[in-house]
């Protein structure tokens, strides 16, 4: 038995919204220049935060909202 068991996280939902509805943008308090969204949930918060951080380093994207369901 290994000292550490490998835990593989899973993406539980993912959605791309190319042109966000004005009401939804207001609800999320998005800055006016944000018109497209990529939404992701996973069964591991840590992995999701790391993925969001990597996305900001690899593409011209901003993380405008992040929340843990476990905190």
Protein Blocks (a to p, Z undefined) as FASTA:
>chain_A
ZZbdcdddddfbdcddfbacfklmmmnopafklmbdcddddfbfklmmmmmmmmmmmpcc
ddfbdcdfkZZ
